[in-house]
Structures are given as C-alpha cells and as structure tokens.
C-alpha cells in the first residue's frame, strides 16, 4: 500500500512495542503496517498514513513515551524502493 509517510519507532521488547503501537493508533489516523525484530530484542514499529498523522503519532510517543524509545523517524513521500523494503518485512 502506498502511504504519504512512514513512521518508525524502535524500542526494546515486544511488550514495549505493543504499548507504542497502541499509543500511535489511538493518537491519530495511522495504520499499523509491520514490525521488525532484531537481535537483542530491538523492535522497530512501522506505521503509515498521511504525513501530518504519522508525524503526530511519532511525536506523541516521543513526548510522552510509554517505555524507553531508542530511535524514531518519519519518512515522508517514501520511495518505491522503501515501499518494497517495508513490504518484505511483512
């Protein structure tokens, strides 16, 4: 699915990831796309939507985090290659 933006938030642990996803979905009109778990328990959550909604969701987590946030980013107007990469993570 083509989104206007992707929001990424990295946390430690699946339980923390669920808290972040819940907060982001309750904050604005974004859609949960996928999450990716790496060694050491790091989980990167991907949400998508229009740029303002994604920025609002990521900002909500950064401003009042439900757990420790390791990193976050918003990618507006993702390239086709970025879309493909996120699709492979599903």
Contact map, one row per residue, 1 for C-alpha under 8 A:
111000000000000000000000000000000000000000000000000000000000000000000000000000000010000000
111100000000000000000000000000000000000000000000000000000000000000000000000000000010000000
111111000000000000000000000000000000000000000001110000000000000000000000000011000000000000
011111000000000000000000000000000000000000000001111000000000000000000000000111000000000000
001111100000000000000000000000000000000000000001111001000000000000000000011111000000000000
001111110000000000000000000000000000000000000111101001000000000000000000011101000000000000
000011111000000000000000000000000000000000001111000001101100000000000001111000000000000000
000001111100000000000000000000000000000000011110000000000100000000000001110000000000000000
000000111110000000010000000000000000000000011100000000000100000000001111100000000000000000
000000011111000010000000000000000000000001111000000000000000000000001111000000000000000000
000000001111100110000000000000000000000001110000000000000000000000111110000000000000000000
000000000111110110000000000000000000000111100000000000000000000000011100000000000000000000
000000000011111110000000000000000000000011100000000000000000000000000000000000000000000000
000000000001111111000000000000000000000010100000000000000000000000000000000000000000000000
000000000000111111100000000000000000000000000000000000000000000000000000000000000000000000
000000000011111111110000000000000000000000000000000000000000000001100000000000000000000000
000000000111111111111000000000000000000000111000000000000000000000000000000000000000000000
000000000000011111111100000000000000000000000000000000000000000000000000000000000000000000
000000000000001111111110000000000000000000000000000000000000000001100000000000000000000000
000000001000000111111111000000000000000000000000000000000000100011100000000000000000000000
000000000000000011111111100000010000000000001000000000000000000000000000000000000000000000
000000000000000001111111110000000000000000000000000000000000000000000000000000000000000000
000000000000000000111111111000000000000000000000000000001001100001000000000000000000000000
000000000000000000011111111101000000000000000000000000001101100000000000000000000000000000
000000000000000000001111111111110000000000000000000000001000000000000000000000000000000000
000000000000000000000111111110000000000000000000000000000000000000000000000000000000000000
000000000000000000000011111110000000000000000000000000011001000000000000000000000000000000
000000000000000000000001111111000000000000000000000011011000000000000000000000000000000000
000000000000000000000000111111100000000000000000100011000000000000000000000000000000000000
000000000000000000000001100111110000000000000011110011001000000000000000000000000000000000
000000000000000000000000100011111000000000000011100000000000000000000000000000000000000000
000000000000000000001000100001111100000000000111000000000000000000000000000000000000000000
000000000000000000000000000000111110000000000111000000000000000000000000000000000000000001
000000000000000000000000000000011111000000001110000000000000000000000000000000000000010011
000000000000000000000000000000001111100000111100000000000000000000000000000000000000000011
000000000000000000000000000000000111110000111000000000000000000000000000000000000000000010
000000000000000000000000000000000011111011110000000000000000000000000000000000000000000000
000000000000000000000000000000000001111111100000000000000000000000000000000000000000000000
000000000000000000000000000000000000111111000000000000000000000000000000000000000000000000
000000000001000000000000000000000000011111000000000000000000000000000000000000000000000000
000000000001110000000000000000000000111111100000000000000000000000000000000000000000000000
000000000111100000000000000000000000111111110000000000000000000000000000000000000000000000
000000000111110010000000000000000011110011111000000000000000000000000000000000000000000000
000000011110000010000000000000000011100001111100000000000000000000000000000000000000000000
000000111100000010001000000000000111000000111110000000000000000000000000000000000000000000
000001111000000000000000000000011110000000011111000000000000000000000000000000000000000000
000001110000000000000000000001111100000000001111100001000000000000000000000000000000000000
001111100000000000000000000001111000000000000111110001000000000000000000000000000000000000
001111000000000000000000000011100000000000000011111011000000000000000000000000000000000000
001110000000000000000000000001000000000000000001111111000000000000000000000000000000000000
000111000000000000000000000000000000000000000000111111100000000000000000000100000000000000
000000000000000000000000000000000000000000000000011111110000000000000000000000000000000000
000000000000000000000000000111000000000000000000111111111000000000000000000000000000000000
000011100000000000000000000111000000000000000011111111111100000000000000010000000000000000
000000100000000000000000000000000000000000000000001111111110000000000000010000000000000000
000000000000000000000000001100000000000000000000000111111111000000000000000000000000000000
000000100000000000000011101101000000000000000000000011111111100000000000000000000000000000
000000111000000000000001000000000000000000000000000001111111110000000001110000000000000000
000000000000000000000000000000000000000000000000000000111111111000000000000000000000000000
000000000000000000000011001000000000000000000000000000011111111110000000000000000000000000
000000000000000000010011000000000000000000000000000000001111111111000000000000000000000000
000000000000000000000000000000000000000000000000000000000111111110001001000000000000000000
000000000000000000000000000000000000000000000000000000000011111110000000000000000000000000
000000000000000000000000000000000000000000000000000000000001111111000000000000000000000000
000000000000000000010000000000000000000000000000000000000001111111111000000000000000000000
000000000000000100110010000000000000000000000000000000000000100111110000000000000000000000
000000000010000100110000000000000000000000000000000000000000000011111000000000000000000000
000000000011000000000000000000000000000000000000000000000000000011111100000000000000000000
000000001111000000000000000000000000000000000000000000000000010010111111000000000000000000
000000001111000000000000000000000000000000000000000000000000000000011111000000000000000000
000000001110000000000000000000000000000000000000000000000000000000001111100000000000000000
000000111100000000000000000000000000000000000000000000000100010000001111110000000000000000
000000111000000000000000000000000000000000000000000000000100000000000011111000000000000000
000011110000000000000000000000000000000000000000000001100100000000000001111100000000000000
000011100000000000000000000000000000000000000000000000000000000000000000111111000000000000
000111000000000000000000000000000000000000000000001000000000000000000000011111000000000000
001110000000000000000000000000000000000000000000000000000000000000000000001111100000000000
001111000000000000000000000000000000000000000000000000000000000000000000001111110110000000
000000000000000000000000000000000000000000000000000000000000000000000000000011111110000000
000000000000000000000000000000000000000000000000000000000000000000000000000001111111000000
000000000000000000000000000000000000000000000000000000000000000000000000000000111111100000
000000000000000000000000000000000000000000000000000000000000000000000000000001111111110000
110000000000000000000000000000000000000000000000000000000000000000000000000001111111111000
000000000000000000000000000000000000000000000000000000000000000000000000000000011111111100
000000000000000000000000000000000000000000000000000000000000000000000000000000001111111110
000000000000000000000000000000000100000000000000000000000000000000000000000000000111111111
000000000000000000000000000000000000000000000000000000000000000000000000000000000011111111
000000000000000000000000000000000000000000000000000000000000000000000000000000000001111111
000000000000000000000000000000000111000000000000000000000000000000000000000000000000111111
000000000000000000000000000000001110000000000000000000000000000000000000000000000000011111
